[in-house]
Structure formats: structure tokens, C-alpha cells
Amino acid sequence: MDERTRADVERAEAAIVEHYPRLVRLAYLVLPPSLGRHRRVLTAHGLVQRALPRARLRRPDGGLPAQRGPADESGYDGVRLRALRLALAHETRAVRGPAAMPQVWGLRLFPRAGGAEELALDQALSAVPAPVRAALGLWQLEGLDEDAARGVLARAGVEEPDAAQRAAAQLDRETGAGAGALLNSAEFDPCTVQTRPTDLLRRRQRVRMALALAAALAVGAAAVGLSRGDGDRTGHSETTAERALDPGRLQRTPNEQWADTSRVDFTAWPARGRQAGDRELLGRALRVWAAPPADTRIVTSADTSTRPPDHPPQLLYAGLIDNVKVVVLHDGERLVRYAEPEDATPTLHFARVDGADPTTAAALVIGRGNGWMRYLLAPWISEVTVRDLLAPAAPGHGLHVAPDGVTDRIPTPPEGGTGCGHWPAAQFRPSARIGTTAANQPFLVTDLDDLVPVRLTSPPPGGATAAGTEGATAAPALLRWARTGCSLGELRGAGVRSVGNWAFAEQHLPEGGGSATWLCTRADTWRGPGSVTLTFLPPAGPGRIAGRAADTAACGRFGGPVVGDVRWRAKSGTWYLLAAGSHDVGGLDVTGGARASGAENTLAAPAGPDAPAEVTGRLPSGGSVPALRP
């Protein structure tokens, strides 16, 4: 056997053992409901166990095995893909081989019954084809974004992945309680099963009843899982789930580790709070996360999975915040905030935080009320100041921080409307122990109704691709945020990680109209894609939207040039078409109802307010870039 392929098989086995419950849950969802719950439970376990690849032998001529392609991954993605293919195959044909479904005699196995909402979702799932169920599972159980899920579906053999995703999104919208929360309930968990006997009278007559019962118990234990504790790769996996829900196994980071590690993010946060040792509270938080009761309120940031923990998470905080017991956990990809009010139902809030850095992991919202909130600060934040984005000249005021890292109350930004009278932001100053001088610079964050605040930046002159970012605390950056801060309200609920204001051009206006600034405001999300808004800021008065784009790299570190245009009226009453491009635009052309050309990255040409015109930027390489549309 080739050593490389043996290692691949061992990695695949380790992935199955570690993620067995989530793999079986996904397979159970994709399998046809017409199989019945008993057969679906056993078949799901059988398919996941069959997802372990076979080791390839050396070729007879002594050559090496064929080079592996993307579909031959030996880690979790590979075994998930193989299990998904096997489950999808059940839609049109029977799966051959005795290992497709473990055999259990005398017992019926089925997940715990849910409520009316779970039943309604199960009926809706039975009415859609397997690719739709697979798309829903990749989205709600695996937490994949649209592009990643589409790639997995295509590799699994789904002919029309886009259609499957649209149907899954429609199904999710039609599910009142949210498909994500329901799919993570016990109703759809084939690793937590109930057993019932079948033909008691006939079984009494069987001579080998004892042997049959022993076989049933053995296979039933295998159906509950594969992993039994540390170091045992062939045991049953009920203990894997038990370990993830055992408060005694929660990971706890030492208090000063953040100062001695190169990875300064949520993994470096120590466990804090007066109730960090309250096993009953921690146990309740873990159990509600794993199987939320029907009345649990579940809040999710955009494209964040609500799947149960598949390993013991890290404890960040447990304590009492404004008469609410709060527990915050981190599983390496998500923050999970459990809130338990007195005499009220608990709330779970899930938020993606993968790829966090010292600024985006600087704080989280530990408590929220009517018009106020509190932050829990990272241990490397040494000072907090609260300021109003709309009053750049006004000094900020310091904020008291408790020894456990919880701040006093901070006003929340106003809700609704296009205008606002104030916009609170927090200015954080990192500790001198965090590292380089650049890392020690103060930076701004603001609240957009998510679990993690949004960082505000202002890229330096020279373009969005220049090294480093200005932390939006310098005077010119504060003046720009004062004129655009209210537009941040449009980004609520979008899973935004950071927002940057890039002044990509300055333009002298015709007829001595003064100097205007062109801004590109880019909102980056935790899932990757970003959106941009171009704004024309005249010397006085409100700004004008000059262009928008979604799911774009424009104005980011890896984005290309950008061009925008607006109509502007001079004091004389003459209308002009104003256009501007970023620093890498070598000239501008106007065609259509107005015609003009210039060799610089700004242009002003007389044009009526309604005259149709197209603006294009010329690049030094010979290419061109069209202006963004509002």
C-alpha cells in the first residue's frame, strides 16, 4: 500500500470520527423521507461509514497512483462530499452493497419527536427533491455560503445547483420558525434515537433471540456514533456528543496567553465572569445550544450556522449582566451568546468570527437594552472612549470598564430613517504589549445590531490597495465620517465586519465652486463578499450617491480601479456632469447625450440634468472601466 494514500485514509477516518454527528445529520436530511425514519437513521449511519475511502494500491508497473483532484480531498470536505453523493444516489436508485444499512433485529430506531413546526418542515422536505434538501443542509447545517455550497453540489453530481439553491431559499422563507433552528433540533438528529420493539410474539418463538438482541444492541451503539473518548478511534460516538456538552471539558485560555501568542483573536480570550465556574449554568447553555427548546429565541448573523457543537467549545464569559445570566462560547468559527433572563425564555445569538484579528476580535456585545448596550472587551484593550461620529470636533469621554472586561452602558445608534442626530462610536486603544507601533494605534468601532461591533477604517492616500489602514481617528477621516455616518444604518443585519471610507479623488469644481471629495465606502462581511457605495461630497451640504456595487472587490485590498459620476449645478445655474476615477485611472471619456474627454482622473463637462451619458475610465494598460451606477 502506498504510504501517502494510507495517510489520506487515516486523515479521512479522523475527520469522520471528529465530525460524525454532523455528517450523519446531513445524510439523514438528504435521504428520501419515503424510507421511513427507522431506515433513514440506519442508512444515514451506514452511508457516513461508507464514506471512508479505500486505500489505493501501487500500480503493477511500479508507478505512483494517479494525481488527486479536488474531489479526492482526504479531510472533512472529502468525506462530506462522498457521504453527500451516496445520500443523493438514494433519490433515483438503490445503493448496492450490504454496508448501505446496518441490520437491527427486533428494534425500531427513530429520532425524538418534535413539535408541529418540525413536522411541517419534515412534510415540506418530503415534497422537494434530494438536491434541494442537500442545498438546505449545506447552507443551514454546514454554514457554507452560496458559492461554496454551489461548488459542493456540482461536485456531488447535482445537475442544476443554482435551481436547488433557489428552491432551498424559498423553502427556508416559507418555514416560519426558520429552517436552520428546526434542522438542528432533535427531530432531525439521527445520533440521538429512541428504540421500540417490533414483533414480540414472533420473536418469542425464535431460538436465537438472545443472539439477535445482542446484535441489535451492538449495531444500535454503532448507530449512536463512532468515537469513544480520547485515543479510541473505533468506539461509539455518543461520548463525542457528551464531551461537547460537558461543562467540565470547556476549553479555557490562560489569562496572559494573548501577550505570548502570534494568534491574537478570540482564541486568545481568557474565561471571565463571576459564574465561569457555575457548571449548572454552563451545562444549560450547552444543552440549549445543542437542542434549543421550542420557545427559545434564536438570532443569527448573516450566513451563520446554528449547528450544535461537535467538540468542546471555548468559554469566554459567564456572569450576570443587568439581571440576565449570560454565557459566551467560541467554537473556532462562531461566537454563541446564551442569555437567560429571569422568568423568561432564553436567547441564543450566533455570529461568524472566522478570520478575526486584534481589531475585529477587540470586543463583543455582552448586553443590550432599550437604547443602550455594553461591550465585553478583549484583554489587550487598555482604554475606551465614546464619541459621536457626527460631531468630529467634540472630545470623546472615557468609559469605565469593570475588572472582568465589561463596560458601562453605551448609547446605541438611532434606528430607522435616512437621517440621524447622533451616531455613537467607541474608540479603542490597544495595550502597548500587543506588538508593533501600527498595532497599538487607536481605532473606531460601532454597533450595527450584531454580536461583534464593526470596525471603521479610512485607507490612506494613494489608494485602497496601499499598505495599512488609517484607523478613522485622524481629523480628515473623522470629518468624512461626520458626513457619511448616518448611512451606516443601511448595513444593519448584513453580517458586516468592517467599513472603510476611501477618499479616492479630490476635484476642483467649475466656476470657482470649491473643492469636492469623492468617497468609496466599502463594507466587508465576515463571509467574504463586500459592497461599495460611491459618494460625491461637495464643499457644503449633503453628499450625493454616485454609484453602488454588490459582491465586488472594488475599493478593497485586491480591488481594481473605480469610476463614478453625478450631475451638479453651479451657482450660475449651469448643470455639469462631474466624474472621477481612482488614482489608477489615467483618463475619462463621456459619450452619449454629452461628449467630453480628459487626460486626468477627474472631469467636468456641461450637460443637462437629464441628458443621457456614459462615463468610462481609461487605464494605462489600455483597458477601460465603466462608471458604477447608483
C-alpha positions in Angstrom: 0.0 0.0 0.0 1.3 3.5 -0.9 2.2 5.4 2.3 0.7 8.6 1.0 -2.7 7.0 0.4 -2.6 5.3 3.8 -2.1 8.7 5.4 -5.0 10.0 3.3 -7.3 7.2 4.6 -6.2 7.9 8.2 -7.0 11.6 7.8 -10.4 10.8 6.4 -11.1 8.4 9.3 -10.1 11.1 11.7 -12.5 13.6 10.0 -15.3 11.1 10.2 -14.7 10.4 13.9 -14.4 14.1 14.8 -17.5 15.2 12.8 -19.6 12.1 12.8 -22.8 13.6 14.3 -22.9 16.5 11.8 -22.2 14.1 8.8 -24.9 11.7 9.8 -27.4 14.6 10.3 -26.6 15.9 6.8 -27.0 12.5 5.3 -30.3 11.9 7.2 -31.6 15.2 5.8 -30.7 14.4 2.2 -32.1 10.8 2.2 -35.7 10.4 0.9 -38.3 10.7 3.7 -40.1 7.9 2.0 -37.6 5.5 3.5 -39.2 6.0 6.9 -37.4 7.3 10.0 -36.1 3.8 11.0 -34.5 3.1 7.7 -33.3 6.7 7.3 -31.5 6.6 10.7 -29.7 3.3 9.8 -29.0 4.3 6.2 -27.5 7.6 7.3 -25.1 5.9 9.6 -24.2 3.3 7.0 -23.5 5.9 4.3 -21.3 8.0 6.5 -19.3 4.9 7.5 -19.1 4.0 3.8 -17.7 7.5 3.1 -14.3 6.3 4.4 -12.3 5.9 1.2 -10.3 2.8 0.3 -6.6 3.0 0.1 -5.2 2.7 -3.4 -2.5 0.1 -4.2 0.5 0.8 -6.2 0.1 0.2 -9.9 1.5 -3.1 -11.2 4.1 -1.2 -13.3 5.5 0.4 -10.1 4.2 3.9 -11.0 2.6 6.1 -8.5 -1.2 6.4 -8.1 -3.0 9.0 -10.3 -2.7 12.5 -9.1 -5.5 13.5 -6.8 -8.1 16.0 -8.0 -10.2 18.4 -6.0 -12.8 15.8 -5.3 -10.3 13.4 -3.7 -9.7 15.5 -0.6 -8.8 13.4 2.4 -10.1 15.7 5.1 -13.6 16.7 6.2 -14.6 18.2 2.8 -13.8 14.9 1.1 -15.7 12.7 3.4 -18.6 15.1 3.4 -18.6 15.0 -0.4 -18.6 11.2 -0.5 -21.4 10.9 2.0 -23.4 13.5 0.1 -23.0 11.6 -3.2 -24.2 8.4 -1.6 -27.2 10.1 0.0 -28.2 11.8 -3.3 -28.0 8.4 -5.1 -30.9 7.1 -3.0 -33.2 9.5 -4.8 -33.1 7.6 -8.1 -31.6 4.2 -7.4 -30.9 1.7 -4.6 -27.5 1.7 -3.1 -25.8 -1.6 -3.6 -23.8 -3.5 -1.0 -24.6 -4.9 2.4 -23.0 -2.0 4.2 -25.5 0.5 2.9 -27.7 0.0 6.0 -26.7 -1.7 9.3 -29.0 -4.5 10.3 -31.0 -4.3 13.6 -33.4 -7.1 14.6 -36.4 -6.6 16.9 -35.9 -2.9 17.4 -37.2 0.2 15.7 -34.9 3.3 15.8 -36.1 6.9 15.3 -35.2 10.4 16.4 -37.0 12.1 19.2 -40.3 13.6 18.1 -40.5 17.3 17.7 -43.4 19.7 17.6 -45.8 20.9 14.9 -43.2 23.1 13.3 -40.7 20.2 12.9 -43.5 18.0 11.5 -44.4 20.7 9.0 -40.8 21.1 7.9 -40.4 17.3 7.5 -43.5 17.2 5.3 -42.2 20.1 3.2 -38.8 18.3 2.8 -40.6 15.2 1.6 -42.1 17.3 -1.3 -38.8 18.5 -2.7 -36.0 16.5 -4.5 -32.8 15.5 -2.8 -30.7 18.3 -4.3 -32.9 20.9 -2.6 -32.5 19.1 0.7 -28.8 18.9 0.1 -28.6 22.7 -0.6 -30.6 23.5 2.5 -28.3 21.2 4.6 -25.1 22.8 3.2 -26.5 26.2 4.0 -28.1 25.7 7.4 -26.2 22.8 8.9 -22.7 23.3 7.3 -22.8 27.1 7.2 -21.5 27.3 3.6 -22.0 30.5 1.7 -23.8 30.4 -1.7 -20.6 30.0 -3.8 -19.1 27.3 -1.7 -22.4 25.3 -1.5 -22.8 25.6 -5.2 -19.4 24.1 -5.7 -20.1 21.2 -3.4 -23.4 20.4 -5.1 -21.8 20.5 -8.5 -19.1 18.1 -7.4 -21.6 15.8 -5.8 -23.3 15.4 -9.2 -26.3 17.9 -8.9 -27.1 19.0 -12.4 -28.7 22.3 -11.6 -27.2 23.6 -8.3 -28.5 27.1 -8.8 -32.1 25.9 -9.1 -31.6 23.7 -6.0 -30.3 26.7 -4.0 -33.2 28.9 -5.1 -35.7 26.2 -4.1 -33.9 25.8 -0.7 -34.0 29.5 -0.1 -37.8 29.5 -0.9 -38.3 26.6 1.5 -36.4 28.4 4.3 -38.5 31.6 3.8 -41.7 29.6 4.0 -40.6 28.0 7.3 -42.0 30.3 10.0 -39.5 29.4 12.8 -36.5 29.2 10.4 -35.3 26.0 8.9 -31.9 26.4 10.5 -33.2 26.1 14.0 -35.5 23.3 13.2 -32.9 21.2 11.4 -30.6 21.4 14.4 -33.4 20.1 16.7 -33.6 16.6 18.0 -36.3 15.8 15.3 -33.6 15.7 12.7 -30.8 14.2 14.8 -30.2 10.5 13.9 -27.5 10.2 16.6 -30.0 10.7 19.4 -32.5 8.0 18.8 -35.3 6.2 20.7 -35.9 2.5 20.4 -39.1 0.4 20.4 -39.7 -3.3 20.0 -41.4 -4.8 16.9 -42.8 -8.3 16.6 -42.7 -9.6 20.2 -44.8 -12.7 19.7 -42.8 -13.9 16.7 -39.5 -13.1 18.4 -40.5 -15.2 21.5 -40.5 -18.2 19.2 -37.1 -17.7 17.9 -34.4 -19.9 19.3 -31.6 -17.4 18.7 -33.4 -14.5 20.4 -30.5 -13.7 22.7 -28.0 -13.5 19.9 -30.4 -11.3 17.9 -30.8 -8.9 20.9 -27.0 -8.8 21.4 -26.5 -7.9 17.7 -29.2 -5.2 18.0 -27.5 -3.6 20.9 -24.1 -3.7 19.2 -25.4 -2.2 16.0 -27.6 0.3 17.9 -24.5 1.5 19.8 -22.7 2.0 16.4 -25.7 4.0 15.2 -25.3 6.4 18.0 -21.6 7.1 17.0 -18.1 6.1 16.3 -15.8 7.8 18.8 -15.3 6.7 22.4 -13.1 9.2 24.3 -9.6 10.3 23.7 -7.4 8.0 21.7 -10.1 5.5 20.9 -10.9 5.6 17.2 -13.3 2.7 17.0 -15.7 3.3 19.9 -19.2 4.7 19.8 -19.8 8.4 19.3 -22.4 9.1 21.9 -19.4 10.1 24.1 -18.4 12.6 21.4 -21.6 14.5 21.8 -21.4 14.1 25.6 -17.9 15.6 25.6 -19.1 18.6 23.6 -21.9 19.1 26.1 -19.8 18.5 29.2 -19.2 21.9 31.0 -16.1 20.3 32.6 -14.5 19.9 29.2 -14.9 23.5 28.1 -11.7 25.0 26.8 -10.2 27.8 28.9 -7.4 30.0 27.7 -4.8 31.2 30.4 -5.2 34.9 31.4 -2.0 36.2 29.8 -1.7 33.9 26.7 -2.7 36.8 24.4 0.6 38.6 25.2 2.6 35.5 24.2 1.0 34.2 21.1 1.1 35.2 17.4 -2.6 34.5 17.0 -4.4 37.4 18.7 -8.1 36.8 18.2 -11.0 35.2 20.1 -8.9 32.1 20.8 -6.7 34.2 23.0 -9.5 35.5 25.2 -9.4 34.1 28.8 -12.6 32.8 30.5 -14.0 35.6 32.6 -17.1 36.4 34.7 -18.1 35.5 38.2 -20.1 32.5 37.1 -17.3 31.0 34.9 -17.3 28.1 37.4 -21.1 27.5 37.5 -21.4 24.1 36.0 -25.2 24.1 36.1 -25.4 27.4 34.1 -22.7 26.3 31.6 -24.5 23.0 31.2 -27.8 24.7 30.5 -26.2 26.9 27.9 -24.6 23.9 26.1 -27.8 21.9 26.2 -29.9 24.7 24.8 -27.3 25.3 22.0 -27.4 21.6 21.1 -31.2 21.2 21.2 -33.0 24.5 21.6 -36.4 24.2 23.2 -39.3 25.3 21.1 -39.7 28.6 22.8 -36.0 29.6 22.6 -35.4 32.8 20.7 -32.6 32.3 18.1 -30.8 35.2 16.5 -28.2 34.6 13.7 -25.9 36.9 11.9 -25.9 36.7 8.1 -24.9 33.2 6.8 -24.1 31.9 10.3 -24.8 28.2 11.0 -26.7 27.2 14.1 -25.5 23.6 14.2 -24.8 22.1 17.6 -21.2 21.9 18.9 -19.2 19.0 17.6 -16.4 19.5 20.1 -16.0 21.2 23.5 -16.1 24.9 22.8 -14.0 27.7 24.4 -15.6 29.6 27.3 -15.2 33.4 27.0 -17.6 34.6 29.7 -20.2 33.6 32.2 -21.8 36.1 34.5 -24.8 38.3 35.4 -25.4 41.3 33.1 -28.3 43.6 34.1 -30.1 40.7 35.8 -29.6 38.4 32.8 -27.3 35.3 33.1 -25.0 35.4 30.1 -22.7 32.7 28.7 -20.4 33.4 25.7 -18.8 30.4 23.9 -16.5 30.2 20.9 -16.1 27.1 18.7 -13.3 28.4 16.5 -15.7 29.8 13.8 -18.6 31.2 15.7 -19.5 33.1 18.8 -22.5 31.8 20.6 -24.1 34.1 23.3 -26.6 32.4 25.6 -28.8 34.8 27.6 -31.1 33.6 30.4 -33.4 36.3 31.8 -35.3 35.8 35.0 -38.7 34.2 34.3 -38.3 34.4 30.6 -37.2 32.1 27.7 -33.5 32.0 26.8 -32.0 33.5 23.7 -29.2 32.2 21.5 -27.2 34.6 19.3 -24.9 33.1 16.7 -22.2 35.1 14.8 -19.4 34.2 12.5 -16.0 35.4 13.6 -13.6 33.2 11.5 -10.5 35.1 10.4 -10.8 37.7 13.2 -7.7 39.8 14.1 -6.8 42.0 17.1 -9.2 44.8 15.9 -12.2 42.7 14.9 -11.8 40.5 18.0 -11.4 43.5 20.2 -14.9 43.3 21.7 -18.3 41.7 21.7 -21.8 42.9 22.7 -22.3 41.3 26.1 -25.6 43.0 27.0 -28.2 45.1 25.2 -31.3 47.0 26.3 -33.6 49.8 25.1 -31.2 52.4 23.6 -28.1 51.1 25.3 -25.6 48.2 25.1 -22.4 47.0 26.9 -19.2 45.6 25.4 -17.0 42.8 26.8 -13.5 43.9 25.8 -10.6 41.8 24.7 -7.8 41.7 27.4 -5.5 43.7 25.1 -7.8 46.8 25.0 -6.4 49.2 27.6 -8.6 52.3 27.1 -12.1 53.0 25.7 -13.5 56.4 24.7 -17.0 57.1 23.5 -17.5 59.8 20.8 -20.2 60.9 18.3 -19.3 60.3 14.7 -21.4 63.3 13.7 -19.5 65.7 15.9 -15.9 65.2 14.9 -14.6 68.3 16.9 -16.3 67.2 20.1 -13.9 65.4 22.5 -14.8 61.9 23.5 -15.4 60.8 27.1 -13.7 57.9 28.8 -15.8 54.8 29.7 -15.4 52.8 32.9 -14.5 49.1 32.4 -15.1 46.6 35.2 -12.3 44.2 36.2 -13.9 41.4 34.2 -13.8 43.5 31.0 -17.5 44.6 30.9 -18.0 48.3 30.0 -20.6 50.7 31.4 -23.6 51.3 29.1 -23.1 52.9 25.7 -25.9 54.6 23.7 -26.8 52.6 20.6 -27.1 54.3 17.2 -30.6 55.5 16.2 -33.0 53.2 14.4 -34.6 53.8 11.0 -34.8 56.9 8.8 -32.2 58.3 6.4 -31.0 61.0 8.8 -29.9 60.9 12.4 -29.0 63.3 15.1 -26.0 61.4 16.5 -24.1 58.2 15.9 -22.2 56.8 18.9 -18.9 55.0 18.3 -16.3 53.6 20.6 -12.6 54.4 20.3 -10.3 51.5 21.5 -6.7 51.9 22.3 -4.7 48.5 22.4 -2.2 47.7 25.0 1.4 48.5 24.3 2.1 44.8 24.8 0.1 43.9 21.7 3.1 44.3 19.4 4.1 46.8 16.7 3.5 50.5 16.7 0.9 50.2 14.0 -1.0 47.6 16.0 -1.0 50.0 19.0 -2.9 52.8 17.2 -6.4 53.6 18.4 -9.3 52.6 16.2 -13.0 53.1 16.0 -15.9 50.6 16.2 -19.6 51.0 16.1 -22.7 48.8 16.7 -24.8 47.5 13.9 -27.1 45.3 15.9 -24.7 42.3 15.7 -22.8 40.3 18.3 -19.5 41.8 17.2 -19.0 45.6 16.6 -18.0 46.8 13.2 -14.6 48.4 12.7 -14.4 51.8 10.9 -11.4 52.5 8.8 -10.1 55.1 6.4 -7.5 53.8 3.9 -4.5 56.1 3.4 -3.9 58.4 0.5 -2.6 56.5 -2.5 -5.4 54.1 -2.8 -7.3 51.3 -1.1 -4.5 48.9 -2.0 -1.8 50.8 -0.1 -0.3 49.0 2.8 -2.0 49.6 6.1 -5.2 51.4 7.0 -5.8 54.6 8.9 -8.0 53.9 11.9 -10.5 56.6 11.2 -9.4 58.6 14.2 -7.4 61.3 12.3 -9.1 64.6 11.8 -9.7 64.3 8.0 -11.2 60.8 8.5 -13.4 62.0 11.3 -14.7 64.8 9.1 -15.6 62.3 6.3 -17.4 60.0 8.8 -19.3 63.0 10.1 -20.9 63.4 6.7 -21.5 59.7 6.0 -22.0 58.2 9.4 -25.8 58.1 9.2 -25.6 55.8 6.1 -24.2 53.0 8.3 -27.7 52.2 9.4 -28.3 50.7 5.9 -25.8 47.9 6.8 -27.7 46.6 9.8 -28.2 42.8 9.7 -25.8 42.3 6.8 -23.1 40.5 8.8 -20.6 43.3 8.3 -17.1 43.0 9.6 -15.6 46.4 8.7 -16.5 49.6 6.8 -13.9 51.8 5.2 -14.2 55.3 3.8 -11.7 55.8 1.0 -11.3 59.3 -0.4 -10.3 58.2 -3.9 -10.3 61.6 -5.6 -10.4 65.4 -5.0 -11.9 67.6 -7.6 -11.9 71.4 -8.2 -15.5 72.4 -9.2 -16.2 74.6 -12.2 -16.9 78.3 -11.8 -14.9 78.5 -8.5 -17.3 76.2 -6.8 -14.6 75.0 -4.4 -13.2 71.5 -3.8 -15.2 68.3 -3.6 -14.3 64.9 -2.3 -15.2 61.5 -3.9 -15.6 58.7 -1.4 -15.8 55.0 -1.8 -17.4 53.4 1.2 -16.7 49.6 1.3 -18.5 47.2 3.7 -16.7 43.9 4.1 -18.7 40.9 5.5 -17.5 38.1 7.7 -18.4 35.6 4.9 -16.1 37.4 2.4 -18.0 39.4 -0.2 -18.3 43.2 0.1 -20.4 46.0 -1.2 -19.4 49.6 -2.1 -21.1 52.9 -2.3 -19.6 55.9 -4.2 -20.5 59.3 -2.6 -19.8 62.8 -4.0 -19.2 65.3 -1.2 -19.5 68.9 -2.3 -17.8 71.6 -0.2 -21.1 72.1 1.8 -24.4 70.4 2.1 -25.3 66.7 1.9 -23.5 64.2 -0.1 -24.8 62.5 -3.3 -24.8 58.8 -4.1 -22.8 58.3 -7.3 -22.7 54.6 -7.7 -23.2 51.2 -5.9 -22.0 47.7 -6.4 -22.6 44.4 -4.5 -20.3 41.4 -4.2 -17.4 43.2 -5.5 -13.7 43.6 -4.8 -13.7 47.3 -5.7 -12.1 49.7 -3.2 -10.6 46.7 -1.3 -7.1 45.4 -0.9 -7.4 43.4 -4.1 -9.9 45.5 -6.0 -9.3 47.3 -9.2 -10.0 50.9 -10.3 -13.3 52.6 -9.7 -15.2 55.4 -11.5 -18.3 57.4 -10.6 -20.3 60.4 -11.9 -23.0 62.8 -10.8 -24.8 65.9 -12.1 -24.0 69.2 -10.3 -25.5 72.7 -10.6 -23.2 75.7 -10.3 -24.2 79.0 -8.8 -24.8 80.4 -12.3 -27.5 77.7 -12.8 -25.4 75.8 -15.4 -25.5 72.0 -15.0 -22.4 69.9 -15.2 -21.5 66.3 -15.4 -18.8 65.6 -12.9 -16.8 62.4 -13.0 -13.9 61.0 -11.0 -11.8 57.9 -11.0 -9.3 56.4 -8.6 -5.6 57.1 -8.8 -5.0 54.2 -11.3 -7.4 55.8 -13.8 -5.4 57.7 -16.5 -8.3 59.5 -18.2 -12.1 59.8 -18.6 -14.4 59.7 -21.6 -18.0 60.8 -21.7 -20.3 59.6 -24.6 -24.0 59.7 -25.4 -26.0 62.9 -24.8 -22.9 64.7 -23.6 -19.4 64.2 -25.0 -16.1 65.0 -23.3 -12.7 63.6 -22.7 -9.9 64.3 -20.3 -6.4 63.0 -19.5 -6.8 63.2 -15.7 -8.8 61.2 -13.2 -11.4 64.0 -12.8 -13.6 65.7 -15.4 -16.3 68.4 -15.6 -18.4 68.9 -18.7 -21.5 71.0 -19.3 -24.5 68.6 -19.5 -28.2 68.9 -18.9 -29.6 67.3 -15.7 -31.4 64.6 -17.8 -29.1 64.2 -20.8 -28.1 60.5 -21.1 -24.4 60.0 -20.8 -22.0 57.1 -20.3 -18.7 57.6 -18.4 -15.7 55.3 -18.9 -12.3 55.5 -17.3 -9.1 54.7 -19.3 -6.4 52.6 -17.8 -2.6 52.9 -18.5 -2.7 49.3 -19.6 -5.1 50.1 -22.4 -8.2 48.7 -20.7 -11.2 50.6 -19.5 -13.6 50.6 -16.5 -17.2 51.9 -16.7 -18.7 54.1 -14.0 -20.7 52.5 -11.3 -24.5 53.1 -11.4 -26.4 54.4 -8.4 
